[in-house]
Amino acid sequence: MRQQLNKMESTVAVKGSEIEAAKPKEQHEKNKIDSPSPNNSKLETIHQAAQLSKINNGDQQKRVYKIVLTGGPCGGKTTGQSRMCTFFENLGWKVFRVPETATVLLGGGIKFSDLTEKEAYKFQENLIRTMIQIENTYFELGKSSKRNCLIICDRGVMDASAYISRKKWERMLASNNWNPIEMRDNRYNQILHLVSAANGAEEFYSTEEHACRSECVDVARELDYKSAAAWVGHPYFDVIDNSTNFETKMNRMIESVCQKVGIDIGDRLQATSRKLKYLVASLPTDSNFPPFQDFDVEHHYLQSSGPKVQARLRKRGQNNHWSYIHTIRRPDVHGQSRIEVKTQLTQRDYINLLAQRDDAHFTIYKKRRCFLVNNQYFQLDIYKEPSHPRCKGLILLETYSSLSGDALKNCLPKFLDIVKEVTGDPLYSMFNLSLKEDWSITKKFCHSLQSKSIPKPVIRNSMNVSTF
């Protein structure tokens, strides 16, 4: 799906030393699409329709998948990059490994301790510009590759924000016309934060054999937290902690990418992490939260190619900057579980696919709050109107974790009033929540997400949170 995958290059142009982020022009683009130019050939129209049909039906096209490996010192990024490369090359993928720009520049004799405040600021600014140019070189190679292509970035552009103050970072963004949606969400498909050994595996922390690493454990732990916080808000951000041994940590990292790409790994990697969902009673005041990012989110369900296939569009953004995702959810070949294949879209493809909305579903509007607690990444979905009465006041907390029992309970946010776990409960499926018909009469209610431990739901008319 090369045409629809993440295209930062189309919205950020590198001109000399200046990088200008293109501003979204959604309405302008919509008008252009609704009123086609008379110069558009019939062949072009047919080609565009065919491409959109392939996206909606989940047909496998050549993939270019861009990931960032980040984390504090001694987290396993170097080993993880090598393991990831070997694994995907064995699957027949072409793999590019983008070097860490900071290591390249610092290896030339630069020392932060020798820089003035002004020099340090300019160094960080030029580091980002250099990183974007280096990454774009690999992204272009990925686009021209005839095979599926995985591009592994050793850190990404948002990592620079961990090394300067928030005030300086915001000034840098403004002076270069950069915005976080483009630099964080649209530029990369997935972020993997490998937690430093200084946080949970201190006995293995070492600064040996790394010319640019000199941090003590406490400093390494602080940098680890800051580098994670820099990526809070990315829609596919996975934290790979030190709750297991190192070998299993590497497998969890690879497994996470395979899940997002939609690769069936069978028994080659032990499945450790699962998606968890919790019902939350009410929203605390903002002061109770750790640093967070809020996003406006819209979900549209589309007409699908079969009764067991779900297709949807998601629009997600801040301050009128948006990213767009198309998701196909279908049973696997054995019909025993469900898999999701997600594709990043351009604004034009998103608007075109909106024409295939399923009239049986309401549009879902949410505020999504993303934050980190105890090295665990959480998303809090606050449902907004207009919506079906069943969604009024609904707040759901989601995370991925391999923990269980007391260990899982202890990592959940203590400041949230969690009512119960609702993982796999079809009463809390967004597909079912968006249905226009009452659940008591509709034939579209999806029961297949239900886990064996959850009793069959009792369907009531006009359900709301208090009747769940």
Salt bridges, closest charged atoms under 4 A:
GLU9 OE1 - LYS66 NZ 3.84
GLU18 OE2 - ARG129 NH2 3.59
GLU26 OE1 - LYS315 NZ 2.96
GLU29 OE2 - LYS32 NZ 3.51
GLU29 OE1 - ARG348 NH2 3.09
ASP34 OD2 - LYS30 NZ 2.87
GLU100 OE2 - ARG155 NE 2.96
GLU117 OE2 - LYS168 NZ 2.92
GLU125 OE1 - LYS122 NZ 2.75
GLU125 OE2 - ARG129 NH2 3.71
GLU135 OE1 - ARG187 NE 2.79
GLU140 OE2 - LYS143 NZ 3.76
ASP159 OD1 - ARG155 NH1 3.32
GLU170 OE2 - ARG166 NE 3.21
ASP185 OD1 - ARG184 NE 2.63
ASP185 OD2 - ARG316 NH1 3.03
GLU202 OE2 - ARG221 NH2 3.36
ASP218 OD1 - ARG221 NH1 3.14
GLU222 OE2 - LYS226 NZ 3.26
ASP224 OD1 - HIS193 NE2 3.24
ASP238 OD2 - LYS260 NZ 3.29
ASP241 OD1 - ARG252 NH2 2.73
GLU247 OE2 - ARG83 NH1 3.15
ASP286 OD1 - ARG369 NH1 2.97
ASP294 OD1 - ARG369 NE 2.77
ASP296 OD1 - LYS384 NZ 3.67
GLU298 OE1 - HIS300 NE2 3.60
GLU340 OE2 - ARG312 NH2 3.73
GLU340 OE2 - ARG329 NE 3.31
GLU340 OE1 - LYS342 NZ 3.09
ASP381 OD2 - LYS366 NZ 3.00
ASP381 OD1 - ARG368 NE 2.67
GLU398 OE1 - LYS275 NZ 3.51
GLU398 OE2 - LYS277 NZ 3.85
ASP438 OD1 - HIS388 NE2 3.82
